Amino acid sequence: MLGILSAGIAPGLALLSYFYLKDEYDSEPISLVIRTFLYGAFLFVPIMFFQHVLQTEHLMKSVFIDAFLNTGLLEEFFKWVILFYVVYRYVEFDEPFDGIVYAVSVSLGFATVENIFYLFANGIEHAMTRAILPVSSHALFGVIMGFYLGKAKFSEGNKAKWLILSILVPSIFHGVYDYILISQENWLYIIFPFMIFLWWYGLRKVKKAKILSAKHMKKRYTVQQTLHS
C-alpha cells in the first residue's frame, strides 16, 4: 500500500516542483500552492460522479463525444472554475507566470488522486506509464490553461478572449489525448509523438510566460520608483 501511494504521489510532486522552480520572480507561497493542489485533489469526486452519470445514462453516443466532452471539456472545466473563482483572486497571483504555477498545481492535484486510484485498481507495474502519460499530460494542460489565465489577468486589452482560450485550448488538447487512447488500436505509435509535441508546446508557453512576467515586473518596478521619487 505504501509503495502504491508513493508511486502515485511522486510524479505529481516532481512535476509540480519542476514548474514551481521555473518561477523566477516572487515565488508563490508554498502554503498557497499546496492549498491549490488540494483543491485539484478534491475535484476528483465531482468529476468522477458526473462522468459516471453520463456513462450510465448512455449520453456519450460516440468515442469523439466521450473524449472531447465527457473527459476533455468536463475535467478542464472543473479545474478552470477553481482557478477563475478562487485562485484568480489571490493577491499573490501578481504576475503572468503565476497562472502557470497555480494551474499546474490544480491539474496535478486531480491527476495525483486519479493516479493513486488507478494504481490501486490495476497494479503498481503501471506506475511508469502513468507518470509519463496521464500525469504529465495533466501538468501540461495546466501549463496551457495557466498561461492564458495569466494573460487574461494582466493584459490591458480584451480579457474575455484570453479567458475563453484558457478553457478552450487545454480542453481541445485533452480531448485529442483521450481520443487517441480510446479510438486507436495502435495508440502507442501516436500518443508518444503527441506527447513530444505537447511538451514542446507547453514549454514554449512557459518561456513566453517568463518573458511576460519579466516585462510586468519591470513595469511595476518603474511605477514604484516613480511614486517614490
C-alpha positions in Angstrom: 0.0 0.0 0.0 2.8 2.4 0.9 4.5 1.6 -2.4 1.4 2.4 -4.4 0.8 5.6 -2.6 4.5 6.7 -3.1 4.3 5.7 -6.8 1.0 7.6 -7.2 2.1 10.8 -5.5 5.7 11.1 -6.6 5.2 12.1 -10.3 2.8 14.8 -9.4 5.0 16.3 -6.8 8.1 16.1 -9.1 6.3 17.9 -11.9 4.9 20.5 -9.6 8.3 21.2 -8.2 9.7 21.5 -11.7 7.2 24.1 -12.8 7.3 25.9 -9.4 11.0 26.4 -9.7 10.6 27.9 -13.1 9.1 31.0 -11.5 11.9 33.5 -11.4 10.1 36.4 -9.7 8.4 36.4 -6.3 7.9 32.6 -5.9 4.5 31.7 -4.7 3.9 30.8 -1.0 4.2 27.1 -0.6 1.1 27.1 1.6 -1.0 28.5 -1.3 0.5 26.1 -3.8 -0.3 23.2 -1.6 -3.8 24.5 -0.9 -4.4 24.8 -4.7 -3.1 21.3 -5.2 -5.6 20.1 -2.6 -8.4 21.9 -4.5 -7.5 19.9 -7.5 -7.4 16.7 -5.5 -10.9 17.4 -4.2 -12.2 17.8 -7.7 -11.7 14.1 -8.3 -15.1 13.3 -6.6 -17.4 15.6 -8.5 -15.7 14.9 -11.8 -15.9 11.1 -11.4 -19.6 11.5 -10.3 -20.5 13.4 -13.4 -18.6 11.1 -15.7 -20.2 8.1 -14.1 -23.7 9.6 -14.6 -23.0 10.4 -18.2 -21.7 6.9 -18.9 -24.5 5.2 -17.0 -27.2 7.2 -18.8 -25.5 6.4 -22.1 -25.3 10.0 -23.0 -22.0 9.6 -24.7 -23.1 8.5 -28.1 -19.7 8.3 -29.7 -16.0 8.0 -29.0 -15.5 11.5 -30.2 -18.0 12.9 -27.7 -16.7 10.8 -24.9 -13.1 12.0 -25.4 -13.8 15.7 -26.1 -16.8 16.4 -23.8 -17.0 13.7 -21.1 -13.3 13.8 -20.4 -11.6 16.8 -22.1 -14.1 19.6 -21.5 -15.6 18.3 -18.3 -12.2 17.8 -16.5 -10.7 21.1 -17.7 -13.9 23.0 -16.9 -13.9 22.0 -13.3 -10.2 22.9 -13.0 -10.9 26.3 -14.7 -13.8 27.0 -12.3 -11.5 26.6 -9.3 -8.8 28.7 -10.9 -11.1 31.5 -12.0 -13.3 31.8 -9.0 -10.8 31.1 -6.3 -7.1 31.3 -7.4 -7.6 34.2 -9.9 -8.4 36.5 -6.9 -5.3 35.6 -4.9 -3.3 38.7 -4.0 -0.2 36.6 -4.6 -1.2 36.0 -8.2 0.7 39.1 -9.1 2.5 38.2 -12.4 1.7 36.3 -15.6 3.8 33.2 -14.8 1.8 32.7 -11.5 -1.1 31.5 -13.6 1.0 28.5 -14.8 2.1 27.7 -11.2 -1.4 27.6 -9.9 -3.0 25.9 -12.9 -0.4 23.2 -12.8 -1.0 22.7 -9.1 -4.7 22.2 -9.6 -4.2 19.9 -12.5 -1.7 17.8 -10.7 -3.8 17.6 -7.6 -6.5 16.0 -9.6 -4.1 13.8 -11.6 -2.4 12.5 -8.4 -5.6 11.3 -6.9 -6.7 9.8 -10.2 -3.3 8.1 -10.4 -3.4 6.6 -6.9 -6.9 5.1 -7.6 -5.7 3.7 -10.9 -2.6 2.1 -9.4 -4.7 0.5 -6.5 -7.1 -0.9 -9.1 -4.6 -2.1 -11.7 -1.2 -2.5 -10.0 2.0 -0.7 -9.4 3.5 -2.0 -12.6 1.7 0.7 -14.4 3.3 3.5 -12.4 5.9 4.5 -15.0 3.5 4.6 -17.9 1.1 6.6 -15.8 3.8 9.1 -14.9 4.9 9.6 -18.5 1.4 9.9 -20.0 -1.6 11.0 -17.9 0.1 12.7 -15.0 2.5 14.7 -17.3 -0.3 15.5 -19.7 -2.4 16.9 -17.0 0.5 19.1 -15.9 0.9 20.4 -19.5 -2.8 21.0 -19.8 -2.4 23.1 -16.7 0.5 25.0 -18.2 -1.6 25.9 -21.2 -4.6 26.9 -19.1 -2.4 28.9 -16.7 -0.6 30.8 -19.5 -3.9 32.1 -20.8 -5.3 32.9 -17.4 -2.1 34.9 -16.7 -2.6 36.7 -20.0 -6.2 37.5 -19.0 -5.4 38.9 -15.6 -2.5 41.1 -16.7 -3.5 42.1 -20.3 -4.8 45.6 -20.8 -6.8 44.6 -23.8 -9.6 42.0 -24.4 -9.6 39.8 -21.3 -12.6 37.8 -22.4 -10.6 36.5 -25.4 -7.8 35.1 -23.1 -10.4 33.6 -20.6 -12.1 31.7 -23.4 -8.8 30.4 -24.7 -7.8 29.4 -21.2 -10.5 26.7 -21.2 -10.9 26.1 -24.9 -7.3 25.3 -25.8 -6.5 22.8 -22.9 -9.9 21.1 -23.5 -9.0 20.5 -27.1 -5.6 19.1 -26.3 -7.1 16.9 -23.6 -9.8 15.7 -26.0 -7.2 14.8 -28.6 -5.1 12.9 -26.0 -8.1 10.8 -24.9 -9.4 10.3 -28.4 -6.0 8.8 -29.3 -6.1 6.5 -26.3 -9.6 5.2 -26.7 -10.0 5.1 -30.5 -6.7 4.0 -31.9 -5.7 0.3 -31.9 -2.0 1.2 -32.2 -2.3 4.2 -29.9 1.3 3.9 -28.7 2.7 4.9 -32.1 0.5 8.1 -32.0 0.5 9.1 -28.3 4.3 9.5 -27.9 4.7 11.9 -30.8 1.7 13.7 -29.5 3.3 13.9 -26.0 6.5 15.2 -27.5 4.5 17.9 -29.3 2.6 18.7 -26.1 5.8 19.1 -24.1 7.2 21.4 -26.8 4.1 23.5 -26.9 3.8 23.6 -23.1 7.5 24.6 -22.6 7.0 27.3 -25.3 4.2 28.7 -23.2 6.4 28.6 -20.1 9.1 30.6 -22.0 6.5 33.2 -23.2 5.0 33.5 -19.7 8.5 34.2 -18.2 9.0 36.9 -20.8 5.6 38.4 -19.9 6.5 38.3 -16.2 9.8 40.0 -16.8 8.1 42.8 -18.6 5.4 43.1 -15.9 7.9 43.2 -13.1 10.0 45.8 -14.9 6.9 47.9 -15.4 5.8 47.5 -11.8 9.3 48.5 -10.6 9.3 51.6 -12.8 5.9 52.6 -11.3 7.1 52.1 -7.8 10.3 54.2 -8.5 8.1 57.0 -10.0 5.8 57.0 -6.9 8.8 57.2 -4.5 10.7 59.8 -6.4 
